[in-house]
Amino acid sequence: MSRRYADYHTHTARCGHALGSPAEYVEAARDGGLIGIGISDHMPLVGHPDPGVSMLPDDLTGYVAEVQKLKRRYPGYVLLGVEADYFPDRVDDIRAVLDSQPFDYVIGSIHYLDGWGFDNPEQVAGFAERDINDVYLKYLELLGDAAETGLYTVIGHLDLVKKFGHRPTRDLAVAFDRLLKRLAGSGVIVELNTAGLRNVIGEIYPGPSIVRRAREVGIPITFGSDAHAPSDVGWGFEQAAAVARSAGYGAWVRLRESAGGRVERVAERL
């Protein structure tokens, strides 16, 4: 684990498919020498709660209280985050949940396309029923829509559709470029998510060519392990940083709580 980075994408046992408590994740980050950590468990899915993939509504208050206790114990080191799925027909409901809690930052993600959980191993057969290019195009359009809502600080695992090895069969560079320009215009941060290195695809999210184009259009980056166990914290960050440097990045964004309680963006050298 590198001592030069912070990990802003971590999950706990509360989401139903991860291990460990927030305190164990913080301990892992401190033991590994990270300069900060954010706990960002899955927000209850608006409209169709599922205890196997996210917190339930009744879990949210306890989650927030647990992480706030760690913030008080380790001031300036721990941040309270959440990963909130984007559903285009439930934006007001998502906003209401986010506004109800004092989150320091929000990761915006898409795991569902028209009700299909495309990154769920139990639903992987759905790829055989769809045109992969259409899947990518729908996903990229929704991701741009999510960023432009203003709800999200960070966009998570930008090219997640490739998780199980499914690549477009035609050139979608124009569609990716359109998305990246939308992200740049919205002011969001894009994470370099190392979970892909632990999956079949064997590559960070997003891949090197997308990271390079993100730098060209001026999108800031940060790091997330998408940890589902304390041992995942900070995993693969040196490889992700190497991709960033190769793409021309000289800095990453650290999220830091100011004396007034607001979270600010600080540029840290790679």
Buried (B, 14 or more C-beta within 10 A) or exposed (E): BBEBBBBBBBBBBBBBBBBBBBBBBBBBBBEBEBBBBBBBBBBBBBEEBBBEBBBBEEBBEEBBEBBBEBBEEBEEBBBBBBBBBBBEEBBEEBBEBBEEBEBBBBBBBBBBBEEBBBBBEEEBEBBEEBEBBEBBBBBBBBBBBBBBBEBBBBBBBBBBBBBEEBEBEEEBEEBBBBBBBBBBBBBBBBBBBBBBBBBEBEBBBBBBEBBBBBBEEEBBBBBBBBBBBBBBBBBBBEBBBEBBEEBEBEEBBBBBBEEEEEBEBEEBEB
